[in-house]
């Protein structure tokens, strides 16, 4: 199965990210993970949230920003990976001048029901 990002229908997640779901049980034979591309515009941020069950990895494809995990911020840029354990409050701020593009992997797969807005 091959999914082109340009053909995946974008939607807004509970945290406010513009996301294209690339691999998810809803659109593939995947059962235990999901992979999505998230975009955050310059000067924007996502809402602080956590996932009760999902472990998540952010991989920064392009742009730069800050990722906050349980209130502690760290600068990120293209090529960085961030591990977000279940129950960790997190959000992203785009501090750059170009769109921040993040590959998001979740296991179990992302769901609105597993996402709790905390901020």
C-alpha positions, 0 to 999 in steps of 0.5 A, spaced: 500 500 500 502 506 498 499 513 500 501 520 497 500 525 502 497 530 497 491 525 496 490 524 503 484 528 506 486 533 511 482 534 517 483 538 524 485 534 530 483 536 537 489 539 538 488 544 532 493 541 528 492 540 520 493 533 519 493 528 513 492 521 516 497 516 511 496 510 515 491 508 519 486 502 521 481 506 518 484 507 511 489 501 511 490 494 514 494 497 519 492 494 526 496 497 531 499 504 529 498 510 525 502 515 521 500 522 520 503 528 517 501 534 521 502 542 519 503 548 524 503 555 520 508 560 523 507 563 529 501 558 531 501 552 536 497 546 538 493 546 544 496 542 550 493 535 550 495 528 552 493 521 549 491 516 555 493 510 551 497 512 545 505 512 545 507 517 540 513 519 536 514 526 532 519 526 527 520 533 524 520 533 517 521 541 516 521 547 519 523 549 527 519 550 533 519 548 540 516 542 543 513 542 550 513 535 554 509 536 561 511 544 561 518 543 559 520 546 552 525 544 547 527 547 541 526 542 535 528 542 527 528 538 521 531 531 523 529 531 530 525 525 533 521 526 540 518 521 544 512 522 547 509 517 552 502 515 554 499 520 559 504 526 557 502 533 556 504 536 550 504 541 545 508 544 539 509 552 537 512 554 530 517 559 532 520 559 525 518 563 518 516 557 514 511 551 516 513 546 521 511 539 518 511 533 523 511 526 522 506 523 527 507 515 529 502 513 534 501 506 537 495 504 538 493 508 533 491 516 534 483 517 536 480 523 538 477 519 544 484 517 546 486 525 546 484 529 552 485 537 551 489 539 558 491 546 556 
